[in-house]
């Protein structure tokens, strides 16, 4: 109980002192703030389990503070206090995520009971997390771990489109799991026993794209020493996943459009068309609408690819999935590395929940893999996390003005890199350009700070 920290937010000093004394007497750690605006920095940068806030306060009331708190960390519980209690207010507060609603004058015995119930529910939720994850693995698409409402729509569309042959377009930031969705759709389709073939356009030079997609005949060009099948032929009867479709050169876009319309390909150097039965799933982290406007992507191809669209939300918009993903990655990498790591401390989970994840699920997975490998004990602590998260509190708490000179420089540098990655949607090339450095230099910095 000593580690359970409660933040009291009330503009009346007498009320703060009275509640603080009562809660400290009951063994809780207590922090106080005289307004919602003053409470927010504490919530963002310190370890808080429960916020006990007045409803009516100047500048920022309790209901707004509730919403802001849930944005920072959905795991932080909030109990609202008000002298203007009503059933309508109570229902509204609960719908917005409040754990409870207590009217003034406060009955301290009732408050104590309410806090204990909140703690019990949190423990029960933690105990059931593993059970819920196992259930998700059985009833959801294979490998997609989620219990958030933000992912519900994407999963619903994926489940409905999977049995069809419709061309599907998946949009989402880098690291959100677009290929995982594509594989899940394939495995839930009638093509599940056929090939799933993936190709990343961004990894290919322009002169290789057409050969990789459609194949070539022997002698078709310098270096073509033998006939080669393209990805469409390899995926015949199954599914072809084309990642970073926005990077396909314009001249190849014309040929891809024809293949989608006619289900026929021609290898480079051949005039004989080959029929292929391929279900295409395309994906990108770039806004194709902007590429169409700039003239680098064909509008007719976009409409052909975008028969059914799935938008995968970034991890920062579905933070309730973080504990599930953390548990899953810990078990995965503990087994892979022969480590007896079973969980994370409250402090480490707090840091993980408050991080913005410009690299999305891929970044979280990398963080947990590194932490499992470096963990000294059976539970991952804040010291086992990358520097990005270890310096998280200091860099925002005092506007990078605390610590040694080196720590302050690193904190400021981390903040700039994170902001650049967020603004670029996780695209490293764009982030590096906005920072005025080479992509290679940026990758070095990402590796240095454990941010991939």
N, C-alpha and C positions, 0 to 999 in steps of 0.2 A: 504493500500500500504506500510505502514511503516514496516510491518512484512514480506514483500516479500524480500527475501535475494538473492542477485546475487553475484556469485563468478567470478571474472575476472582473467583469467589465460593467462599471456603473458610474454615472456622473455624480452620485452622492457619496462623499467621503465616508460618512458615518455608516452607510450600508456596506461599503467595501470593507471597512475595518471590522464590522460585526461578523460578516460572512467569513472573512479571512481568519479571524480568531477561532470561530467555530470549526472550520475545516482543518486548520492546523492542529487543533486539539484532537480531532479525529484521525490524525496521522497523515493528512495529505500535504503535498508540497503545493504552495500557493503563490501565484503571481497576480498582480492587479494592474488595471488600466482605467483611466477616467473617461475614456471615450472609445468608440469603435475605431476611429482613425489611429489612435495610439495603440490599440490592441492588435491591429493588423501586422505591424512589423514583428511583434512578439510571436504571433501565430506563424509567420513565415519563417522565422529564423531561430526559434527555440522549440524545445520538445514540450508540446502541450497535448494532454490527453482529452481534456474536457474544457469547454468554454461555457461559463455561467454568465449570461449577459442580460442586462435590462433591455426592454423593448424600446422605450422612449428615451432617446438621448439626442443631444444636438449634433449636427454634422452627419453622423452615421448612426442609425438606429440598429436595434438588435436583429431585425429581419434581414437588413442589408448585410450586416456583419456575418450572419448565418450563411448567406449565399457566397460571400467572399471567402469564408473559412472553408467551405466545401470545395471551392475552386483550388485552394492551396493544397488541401489534403482531405479527401473525403472520409478518411478514418477518424478525424477529430470529431468527437461528439459535441453537441451544442444543446444546452438547456436554456430556454428563454424565460425571463422573469418579467411580470407586468402587473401593474395595478389596474389595468384596463382589460381584464380577462374576459374572453367570450368564447363560445364554442366555435364560432367562425374563425377567430384568430388562431385558436388551437389547431383546427383542421388545416388551415393554410400553413402554419408553421411546421406541422408534421409532414405535410406534402413536400415542403421545401427541404426536408432532411433533419428537422429538429428531433432530438432524442426524447424530449419531454417539454412540458409547458406548465409553469407554476405561477400562481397568482400571488400578489402582495396583499397584505403583509405576509411574509414568508414564514411558514411553519417549518422550523428547523428539523424536526423529526421527519416530516414529509420530504424535505430536501435530501436528508441523509438516505432515506429509502430510495428516492429517485436516482441518486448517484450510484448506489449499490446495484440497482437494476440495470443501469447503463453499463456498468462494469461487467455484470454477469452476461448481458447480451453480447458484449464485445468478446468475452472469453468463449462463449458458445459459438459465435461466428468464426473465431479462430480455429476452434476444434472441428467445426464442420467444413472448413475450407478445403481440406484434402478430400473429404467425401464429395463435395460439390464438384471438385475438379475431376474426380473419377467419373462422376455422372456426366459431366460435360464431354469427356473423352468418348463416352459410349453413345450419347445421343446427338452430338454435334459432329461437324466435319472433323475428320482425323487431323490431329495436331493443332487445331485452332482452339486456344484456351481463352475463353471469354465468358464473363457473366454480366457485362455492362449493357445498359440500354443503348449506348452509342453504337455498339456493334450489332445490335439486334436487327436493324434494318438491312445491313450489309449481308448478314448471315441468312436472313429471310429471303432476300433476292437470290443469293447464291444457291440456296436449297431449291428454289422454284425453277431456276434456269438450268440446273444440273442435268435433269433427265432429257432436256431438249438438245437439238443440234445448233441452237442459235449462237452466232458469233457474239462473244462477250467481251466487254471492255472494262478493265479494272483500273481505277484511278486511286492514287494514294502517294503519300510522301515516301521517300527512300526509307526502307527498313520496316515498313508497316506490315509486310507479309503478303505481297501481291502474288508471288509465285506459290506460296502456301495455299492461298485461296484457289489458284488455278489448278493445283494438284488435287485439292479437295473436290472441286467441281468435276474433274476428270474421274476421280474414284467413285463419285456418286452417280456417274452416268452409265449408260449402256456400253460405253467404250472402255470401261475400267480394266478389262483384261487385255486391251491393246496398248500400244506404245504412248507414253507421255514424253514429248520432246520439247526441250526449252532452248531458246536462243536469245542472247542479249545483244541488241543492235548497237548499244553504246560501246561494246567491247570490240567491235569490228571496224576495220578501215573501210572506206566507201567502195574500194575496188574488190572487196571480198564479200560484201553483203549479198549480191545476186547469186554468186556461186554457192554460198552457204545455204541460201533459201531454196534454190532451184536445182543445184548440182551442175555438173559440166561433163562434156565428152572429152575423151582423150585428144589432145592436140588443139583444144579450143582456144588456148592462149598459152603464152610462154610459161612453162612450169607445170602445165596440165599433162602430166606423164601417164595418167590413167583416168578412166571414167570414174566419176564420183557422184553418189547420190546426195541430193540436198535434204534439208530438214523436212520439207513437205513429203518427199518420198519415204523418209524414215518414219514419219508420223502417220503414214497411210493406214486408215482404219481407226486411228486414235485421235490424239489431241496435240496440237502445236501451240505452245505458249511463246508469244513474241513479246519480249520485255523491252522497254524503252523504245517503243514503236515510233516515237517522235524523231528518232535519230536516223530513220531510213532515208536515204537520198531520194530526191524527187523522181529521178528516172526509174528507180526501182519501185517507187510507190505506184506508178502506172501499171507495172507488171503484176504487183501484188493485188491491185484492185481487180485486174482481169482474172487472176487465179481465184479470188473469192467469188467472183460472179460466175465463172465457167467451171470451176473445180478441175482445171487442167493446167499443167505446167509444161514448160519446155526447158530442158537443160541447155546451158550455154554451149553453142556449137552444134545444136541439133535443131531440126525443123519438124520433128515428129512430136506432137503433143502427147502427154501422158495423163491419164485420168487419175485423180487422187480423191480419196474420201477422207477429208481432214476437218475436224472441228477446231476453229481458231479462237484462241483467247489472247487478247492483246492487253498490254499494260504500259503505264507511263507515270512518272512523277512530275512531268512537265505539262503545263496548261496548253493542250493542243489548240484551243480556240485562239490563243495568242500566236501560235505558229501558223495557223491558217491566215490570220490577219497580216502577218509578215510575209506570207507567200512561200513558206518553207514546208508547209504540209497541205496536201490536197483535201479540199472540203468533201469531195465525193467519197474519198477513202475513209475519212473520219466517220461519215454517216454509215458506211458499210461495216465498219468495225464496231460502231456504237449502237448495235441493235439492242443490247441490254447492257446497262452501265451499273457497275458496283463501285461505290465510293467507300474506301476504307478509312475510318477516322484515325488521326494520329494518336499516339499513346497519351499525350498530354490531355486529350479530350475524353479519355476513358481510364482515368486513374484507378477506378475500382478494380480494374483487371490486374493491376500491378502485383498485389499479394499473391494472386493465383499464378501468375507468370513466374514470380520469384520462387514459389514453392516448386513449380515444375522444373525450372532450370537448375535449382539446387539439387534435386533428386537426380536429374539427368547427368550433371557434371560431377557430382559426388561419386556416382557409379562409374563414370568414364575414367575418373582419375584415382579411384580407389581411396577416396576420402570419407571420413565419418562425419560429414557436415550435414546437419539436420534442419537448420533454420537460421533466422537473423535476430539480432537484438532489437528492442523497441527503438533505440536510437538510430540504428542502421536502416530500419524500415521507414522511419520518419524522413531520413535523408532521401531514400529511394522514392518515397511518395511525393516529395516536394520538388524533385528534379524535373526539368522540362522536356528532356529526351528529344533533342533535335534529330537524333539517329533512330528514334522510335524503338520498336521491340528488339531490333537487331542490337541497338546500343545497350538495352537492358540485359539482353542475353550475354553480351560481351562482359558487362560489369559483373554479373553473377559468376560467369565462368572464371574470371580473374580472381574474384573474391574467394571462391571455393578452393582454388589452387593455393592461394596465399593464406587462407584462414589458419590460425594457430590452434583454434579450439573447435568444438563441435557446432558452435554458433558464430555466424559472421557478425563482426562488430564494425563500427564506423572506421576503425583503423585499417580494416581489410578492403575498404572501398577505394576506388581511384581518387587521385588528388582533386579531380573535378568536384566530387561530392564532399571530400574532406574539407575543402576550402569554401564550401557553399555558404556556410553561415557567415564567416568573416567578410567575404567579398561583398555581400549585400547589406550586412548589418550596419556597417559604419562607412559605407560608400568607399570601400577599399582603402580606408585610412588607418587600419590597425595592423599590427604585426611588424615583422622586420621588413626592410626595404625589398628584399628578394620576394618575400611572401606577398607583399602588396603589388609588386610588378606582375607576379604570376597570377594573382587573383584578377587583376585588371585585364591581363591578356586572355585569361579563360573567359571572362565576361564578353569581351569583344568577339572571340571565336564562336561562343555559343549564340550570340545575337546574330552573327553573320550566317551561321548554319540555319537558324530558325527562319530568318528572312529569305533564305534561298531554298527553303523546303528540304534541307538536308543535302542539296546538290553541292558537292565539294568544289567543283570548277567555278561556280558562281560565287560561292563564299570566299574562295581564295582571291578572285578578281576584286570583290568588294573590299577586301582587306589590303589589297595592293601587294600580294605575295604570290609566289608560284604555287600550283597545286601540290607539288612535291614538298615544298616547305610547310604547307598546311598539314599534309599527311604526317610529317615529322612531329608537328605540334600536337596533333591528335593522339599519336602514339605516346608522346611524352606525358600527356595528361590522362591517358587511359580512356580517351573518348574516340570511339570508332563508329 
